[in-house]
Amino acid sequence: MKLTRFEDLECWQEARSLVRTVYTATRDGAFKKDLRLSGQIQAAAASVMANIAEGFIRRSDKEFILFLFIAMSSAAEVQSHLYIALDQGYITTDAFESLYQQADKTGRITSGLIKYLRTKQTK
């Protein structure tokens, strides 16, 4: 099956879910008032989605892989910011775990796509 739209990529779909959950978490209470942190974590989550889409549209596996690595880096940035939010009491441990796992899942699926594209290149 040939993918023709970035929206069909599982990693992009998971990144979209990550963005939704991050925005929900940053919408309330003290997290909302910490404009710097909430803005940074929102931007990092959005960057995951955007880099997957941008890389896909490049039509070159080499460039796509580069953008996928940036997306993975942004997912790790989300995870790092989550620790700050947890330590500041902006989110519960349960919310932290849920968000962290979504970022991790997105990163792992993206990593799998990188491995696939690299294998395809060597054939």
PyMOL commands that set and color helices and strands:
alter all, ss='L'
color gray80, all
select helices_A, chain A and resi 6-8+10-25+29-33+35-57+61-87+93-122
alter helices_A, ss='H'
color red, helices_A
deselect
rebuild
show_as cartoon
